[in-house]
Amino acid sequence: MQSAVAAGISTGVGAIIPVLPFFWMGGTAGVLAAAAVSLAAHFLVGVAKSLFTLRSWWSSGLEMTAAGVIVGGATYLLGLLFKVAG
């Protein structure tokens, strides 16, 4: 139960981070700010992950950032494919 609660809370916190810029801006500026905030958060999570692994902080940070770019790009392309926004 404790693990489930911790996973739920961490997922919720992680999911709200890229949404935060849209509270203050919209349009292209909001999207760019959300991308920057999201990539910075991915990098910081990677750095934190390095505390528990034998990898260097920058390598782990870049790995998480690359994962964020891949997932974000795939999500964006799927949105275009299914005409989610217009």
ChimeraX attribute file (.defattr): number of C-alpha atoms within 10 A of each C-alpha:
attribute: neighborCount
match mode: 1-to-1
recipient: residues
	/A:1	6
	/A:2	7
	/A:3	8
	/A:4	9
	/A:5	10
	/A:6	11
	/A:7	12
	/A:8	12
	/A:9	12
	/A:10	11
	/A:11	11
	/A:12	11
	/A:13	11
	/A:14	15
	/A:15	12
	/A:16	11
	/A:17	13
	/A:18	20
	/A:19	16
	/A:20	15
	/A:21	19
	/A:22	14
	/A:23	8
	/A:24	8
	/A:25	13
	/A:26	13
	/A:27	8
	/A:28	9
	/A:29	13
	/A:30	18
	/A:31	16
	/A:32	13
	/A:33	18
	/A:34	20
	/A:35	18
	/A:36	14
	/A:37	17
	/A:38	23
	/A:39	22
	/A:40	17
	/A:41	19
	/A:42	23
	/A:43	24
	/A:44	19
	/A:45	17
	/A:46	22
	/A:47	21
	/A:48	14
	/A:49	17
	/A:50	17
	/A:51	12
	/A:52	8
	/A:53	10
	/A:54	9
	/A:55	14
	/A:56	13
	/A:57	19
	/A:58	14
	/A:59	14
	/A:60	23
	/A:61	24
	/A:62	17
	/A:63	16
	/A:64	22
	/A:65	21
	/A:66	15
	/A:67	15
	/A:68	19
	/A:69	16
	/A:70	12
	/A:71	12
	/A:72	15
	/A:73	12
	/A:74	12
	/A:75	12
	/A:76	12
	/A:77	12
	/A:78	12
	/A:79	13
	/A:80	12
	/A:81	9
	/A:82	8
	/A:83	9
	/A:84	9
	/A:85	6
	/A:86	5
